[in-house]
């Protein structure tokens, strides 16, 4: 009886045929295995080229770099699964961290390094990320402005506002306990922020792969018409997806601020490219309807290993973005080939 009531009150999407569902799952697993193998090959290759790449210091640097990209890439995964794009995730990271640090620095004059200063600063940082995500979502969902245009606009606004807050300077007058948390390593090898990031990643994987929220997200990217016919409020769902992306960018802002012990207006300035690259490399289709969090994790790992590995083997730093851009173009090309093969069937 309870099941029947639920069927009447909750919109239901058409079930995918079992054979097609199995084939789709098999392709996803195969793709993830290939990505994992390529990541392992990169690690071994850089390790053989320079043994310093396998050192503790190199691992800590790679994991911290990868975590920053991963958190914004998680939100980007949900957005791209809806066939959208969010160019503002890196700018949200920097702006939200600057606002949170500004609040903490002003509260510190009257409250010192009290716990409530840190709590309020963290909450403000997350709220700022969610507010910008909500602006993106509202304009995309209800104003029907293309996501590329909306997020390009909020990218510029968030970048400019981050510079305005403290005249282009970083804010370092925040409680020292934040830096201690951000640089604490469990057993010397596992940064505390990485452990927190792992928990968030597992949550996002379950959200996308095992819940109605994830199913609606993928269905909107696959066929908005089918979602509308199923009676689902797809506009409100898109709104929530962009809020989630903004929230995760805010979390990334907290992580970067805690690692540096300060907030910089330029934090996250190159994360847009890296996040989109990580998502697409991980197998999420730019056309929407297909994607996994595990793929994004592997894609992020490839980006992080590339960024650190090129430095370790003494490649000039400005080649990093060239490498990431080239990998992104290759991944998009492969995605288009997959889309053409699917359309030809």
C-alpha positions in Angstrom: 0.0 0.0 0.0 2.8 2.4 0.9 4.6 1.6 -2.4 1.4 2.4 -4.4 1.0 5.8 -2.6 4.6 6.7 -3.4 4.1 5.8 -7.0 1.2 8.3 -7.2 2.9 11.1 -5.4 6.5 11.0 -6.7 7.2 11.6 -10.5 8.6 8.5 -12.1 10.8 8.3 -15.1 10.5 5.6 -17.7 12.7 2.6 -16.8 15.7 1.9 -19.1 15.6 -1.6 -20.7 17.6 -4.1 -18.7 19.9 -4.9 -21.6 20.6 -1.3 -22.4 21.1 -0.6 -18.7 23.6 -3.4 -18.4 25.5 -2.3 -21.6 25.6 1.3 -20.3 27.0 0.1 -16.9 29.5 -2.1 -18.6 30.8 0.8 -20.8 31.1 3.0 -17.7 33.0 0.4 -15.8 35.3 -0.3 -18.7 36.0 3.4 -19.2 36.8 3.8 -15.5 39.2 0.9 -15.6 41.0 2.5 -18.6 41.2 5.8 -16.8 42.5 4.2 -13.7 45.1 2.3 -15.7 46.2 5.5 -17.5 46.6 7.3 -14.2 48.7 4.4 -12.8 50.8 4.5 -15.9 51.4 8.3 -15.5 52.5 7.8 -11.9 54.9 5.0 -12.8 56.3 7.0 -15.7 57.0 10.2 -13.7 58.3 8.0 -10.8 60.8 6.3 -13.1 61.8 9.7 -14.7 62.5 11.2 -11.2 62.2 9.2 -8.0 61.4 12.4 -6.1 57.9 12.2 -7.6 57.2 9.2 -5.4 58.4 11.0 -2.2 56.2 12.1 0.7 56.6 15.8 -0.2 55.5 15.2 -3.8 52.5 13.1 -2.7 51.4 15.8 -0.3 51.7 18.5 -3.0 49.8 16.3 -5.5 47.1 15.4 -3.1 46.5 19.1 -2.1 46.5 20.2 -5.7 44.2 17.4 -6.7 41.8 18.0 -3.8 41.3 21.7 -4.8 40.4 20.7 -8.4 38.3 17.7 -7.3 36.0 19.6 -5.1 35.1 22.1 -7.8 35.0 19.2 -10.4 32.4 17.4 -8.3 30.0 20.2 -8.6 30.9 20.6 -12.3 30.1 16.9 -12.8 26.5 17.4 -11.8 26.2 20.6 -14.0 27.7 18.9 -17.1 25.5 15.8 -16.6 22.5 18.2 -17.2 24.2 19.3 -20.5 25.2 22.6 -18.9 28.5 24.2 -18.0 29.7 26.3 -15.1 32.6 28.5 -15.8 32.4 30.3 -12.5 33.4 27.5 -10.1 37.0 28.7 -9.7 35.9 32.4 -9.2 33.4 31.3 -6.6 36.2 29.5 -4.8 38.3 32.7 -4.6 35.4 35.1 -3.8 33.7 33.0 -1.2 37.1 32.5 0.6 37.8 36.2 0.5 34.4 37.1 2.0 34.8 34.4 4.7 38.3 35.6 5.6 37.1 39.3 5.6 34.4 38.4 8.1 36.8 36.5 10.3 39.5 39.3 10.2 36.9 41.9 11.4 35.4 39.6 14.0 38.9 38.8 15.4 39.3 42.4 16.6 36.6 41.9 19.1 36.5 38.2 19.6 40.2 37.2 19.1 40.7 33.7 17.9 37.5 32.3 19.4 35.9 29.3 18.0 32.8 31.3 16.9 35.0 33.4 14.7 36.0 30.3 12.7 32.5 28.9 12.6 30.9 32.1 11.4 33.7 32.6 8.8 33.2 29.0 7.5 29.4 29.4 7.4 29.6 32.7 5.5 32.0 31.2 3.0 29.6 28.3 2.2 26.6 30.7 2.0 28.4 32.9 -0.4 29.1 29.9 -2.7 25.5 28.8 -2.5 24.2 32.3 -3.2 26.2 32.6 -6.4 25.2 29.1 -7.4 21.6 30.1 -6.8 22.0 33.1 -9.1 23.5 30.9 -11.8 20.7 28.3 -11.3 17.9 30.9 -11.4 19.1 32.5 -14.5 19.7 29.2 -16.3 16.4 27.6 -15.2 13.8 30.3 -15.2 15.3 33.1 -17.4 16.5 30.6 -20.0 19.9 32.2 -20.4 22.5 29.7 -21.6 24.6 28.4 -18.8 27.8 29.4 -20.7 26.7 33.1 -20.8 25.4 33.1 -17.2 28.5 31.6 -15.6 30.8 33.6 -17.8 29.2 36.7 -16.3 29.3 35.5 -12.7 32.9 34.5 -13.3 33.8 38.1 -14.2 31.8 39.5 -11.3 33.1 37.1 -8.7 36.7 37.7 -9.9 36.3 41.5 -9.7 34.6 41.5 -6.3 37.3 39.2 -4.9 39.9 41.8 -5.9 37.8 44.7 -4.6 37.3 43.3 -1.1 40.9 44.0 0.0 42.3 46.0 -2.9 43.7 43.0 -4.6 45.6 41.9 -1.5 45.3 38.6 0.3 43.7 38.5 3.8 46.0 36.7 6.3 44.6 38.0 9.6 42.5 34.9 10.3 42.8 32.6 13.3 46.0 30.5 13.2 43.9 27.4 14.0 42.6 27.3 10.5 46.1 26.8 9.0 46.8 24.2 11.6 43.8 22.2 10.5 44.6 22.7 6.8 48.1 21.4 7.2 47.6 18.6 9.7 48.7 15.2 8.3 47.3 11.9 9.7 50.2 9.4 10.0 52.3 12.0 8.2 50.9 11.0 4.8 47.2 11.7 4.8 46.3 15.5 5.0 43.1 16.1 7.0 41.5 18.0 4.2 42.1 15.0 1.9 40.2 12.8 4.3 37.3 15.4 4.4 37.4 15.5 0.6 37.2 11.8 0.4 34.0 11.8 2.6 32.5 14.5 0.4 33.4 12.5 -2.7 31.7 9.3 -1.5 28.6 11.4 -0.6 28.5 12.9 -4.1 29.0 9.4 -5.7 26.0 8.1 -3.8 24.0 11.2 -4.6 24.6 10.9 -8.4 24.6 7.1 -8.7 22.1 5.9 -6.1 19.4 8.6 -5.5 16.5 10.1 -7.3 18.4 13.4 -7.4 21.1 11.8 -9.4 18.7 10.1 -11.7 16.9 13.3 -12.4 20.2 15.1 -13.0 21.3 12.5 -15.7 17.8 12.4 -17.2 17.7 16.1 -17.7 20.9 15.9 -19.7 19.7 12.9 -21.7 16.2 14.2 -22.5 14.6 17.2 -20.9 11.3 16.4 -22.8 11.1 13.0 -21.1 11.6 14.6 -17.7 8.9 17.1 -18.3 6.5 14.4 -19.5 7.2 12.5 -16.3 5.9 15.5 -14.3 9.2 16.5 -12.8 9.9 20.2 -12.1 13.1 20.2 -14.1 13.7 24.0 -13.6 13.7 23.7 -9.9 16.0 20.7 -10.2 18.5 22.6 -12.3 18.3 25.4 -9.7 19.4 22.9 -7.0 22.2 21.5 -9.2 23.8 24.9 -9.5 23.4 25.6 -5.8 25.2 22.3 -5.2 28.0 23.4 -7.5 28.3 26.7 -5.7 28.4 25.0 -2.3 31.2 22.6 -3.3 33.2 25.6 -4.7 32.7 27.2 -1.3 34.0 24.1 0.4 37.0 24.2 -2.0 37.5 27.8 -0.9 37.7 26.8 2.7 40.1 24.0 2.0 42.5 26.3 0.0 42.2 29.0 2.7 43.0 26.5 5.4 46.0 25.2 3.5 47.5 28.7 2.9 46.5 30.2 6.2 45.1 33.1 4.2 42.6 34.0 1.5 43.9 35.2 -1.9 41.7 36.9 -4.5 43.5 34.8 -7.2 42.8 31.4 -5.6 41.0 29.1 -8.1 41.7 31.4 -11.0 42.9 28.4 -13.2 40.6 25.8 -11.6 37.8 26.3 -14.2 39.9 24.7 -17.0 41.2 22.0 -14.7 37.8 21.1 -13.3 36.1 20.9 -16.7 39.1 18.9 -18.1 38.9 16.5 -15.1 35.2 15.9 -15.6 35.4 15.3 -19.4 38.5 13.2 -19.1 36.6 11.1 -16.6 34.0 10.2 -19.1 31.2 12.7 -18.4 29.7 13.7 -21.6 29.5 17.4 -22.5 26.2 16.6 -24.2 24.8 15.5 -20.8 23.1 12.3 -19.7 26.2 10.4 -18.8 28.8 10.7 -16.0 30.2 9.2 -12.8 31.9 10.6 -9.8 34.5 7.8 -10.0 35.4 9.0 -13.5 35.8 12.5 -12.2 38.1 11.3 -9.4 40.3 9.5 -12.0 40.2 12.6 -14.3 41.2 14.8 -11.4 44.0 12.4 -10.5 45.4 12.6 -14.1 45.3 16.4 -14.0 47.0 16.6 -10.6 49.7 14.1 -11.5 50.4 16.0 -14.7 50.7 19.3 -12.9 53.0 17.9 -10.3 54.9 15.5 -12.5 55.8 18.2 -15.1 57.4 20.3 -12.3 59.3 17.3 -10.9 60.9 16.5 -14.3 61.8 20.2 -14.7 59.3 21.2 -17.3 58.7 25.0 -17.1 55.5 25.8 -15.1 53.9 27.7 -18.0 53.7 24.4 -19.9 51.2 23.1 -17.3 48.2 24.9 -18.7 49.3 23.9 -22.2 49.3 20.2 -21.2 45.9 20.5 -19.4 44.4 22.3 -22.4 45.7 19.7 -24.8 44.3 16.8 -22.7 40.9 18.6 -22.5 40.7 19.0 -26.3 41.6 15.3 -26.8 38.9 14.3 -24.2 36.3 16.5 -25.9 37.2 15.0 -29.3 36.8 11.5 -27.9 33.5 12.5 -26.4 32.2 13.7 -29.8 33.3 10.5 -31.4 31.3 8.5 -28.8 28.3 10.8 -29.4 28.5 10.2 -33.2 28.8 6.4 -32.7 25.7 6.5 -30.4 23.7 8.6 -32.9 24.6 6.2 -35.8 23.2 3.1 -34.0 
